[in-house]
Amino acid sequence: MEISFDEINQQSDPYQLFLDSIKADQTRRKYKNQLNSFLRMVPSKIYEEILTTSPPNHEPEILAGSFVELAKKNPDIVSRIISQFIKKDCELIQKGEMSPNTLPNHVKPIKALLDANGVPLHGNHFTSSIRD
């Protein structure tokens, strides 16, 4: 048995690691869509300020890689981004525009991306923000 250089390099792609971490096809499809929606909401200015460059396009692979890099470099800003995202969802829940049961499903893909890439983000951040 032999491991190729291409296989090793593919394993360092944050988006591919995210996809590989999700076993069920239906879950993978839902997570991909939800993650892409979330990643598109992150302002380019944040990437420019922290990473000195913003993602060159809005392809999911590029956005996921930039977000993981941002999370590794500045976990605090990523926690605040996720908090703001959750607050916006909570506002939709209060207006009756979204079911409360949907909120955890919006957060799970973000957590899966970070977990698959070995980015430690406090687990209680996700749960405490959801309860607020």
Secondary structure in CASP SS format (residue, H / E / C, confidence):
PFRMAT SS
TARGET T0000
AUTHOR 0000-0000-0000
METHOD secondary structure of the structure
MODEL  1
M C 1.00
E C 1.00
I C 1.00
S C 1.00
F H 1.00
D H 1.00
E H 1.00
I H 1.00
N H 1.00
Q H 1.00
Q C 1.00
S C 1.00
D C 1.00
P H 1.00
Y H 1.00
Q H 1.00
L H 1.00
F H 1.00
L H 1.00
D H 1.00
S C 1.00
I C 1.00
K C 1.00
A C 1.00
D H 1.00
Q H 1.00
T H 1.00
R H 1.00
R H 1.00
K H 1.00
Y H 1.00
K H 1.00
N H 1.00
Q H 1.00
L H 1.00
N H 1.00
S H 1.00
F H 1.00
L H 1.00
R H 1.00
M H 1.00
V C 1.00
P C 1.00
S H 1.00
K H 1.00
I H 1.00
Y H 1.00
E H 1.00
E H 1.00
I H 1.00
L H 1.00
T C 1.00
T C 1.00
S C 1.00
P C 1.00
P C 1.00
N C 1.00
H C 1.00
E C 1.00
P H 1.00
E H 1.00
I H 1.00
L H 1.00
A H 1.00
G H 1.00
S H 1.00
F H 1.00
V H 1.00
E H 1.00
L H 1.00
A H 1.00
K H 1.00
K H 1.00
N C 1.00
P H 1.00
D H 1.00
I H 1.00
V H 1.00
S H 1.00
R H 1.00
I H 1.00
I H 1.00
S H 1.00
Q H 1.00
F H 1.00
I H 1.00
K H 1.00
K H 1.00
D H 1.00
C H 1.00
E H 1.00
L H 1.00
I H 1.00
Q H 1.00
K C 1.00
G C 1.00
E C 1.00
M C 1.00
S C 1.00
P C 1.00
N C 1.00
T H 1.00
L H 1.00
P H 1.00
N H 1.00
H H 1.00
V H 1.00
K H 1.00
P H 1.00
I H 1.00
K H 1.00
A H 1.00
L H 1.00
L H 1.00
D H 1.00
A H 1.00
N C 1.00
G C 1.00
V C 1.00
P C 1.00
L C 1.00
H C 1.00
G H 1.00
N H 1.00
H H 1.00
F H 1.00
T H 1.00
S H 1.00
S H 1.00
I H 1.00
R H 1.00
D C 1.00
END
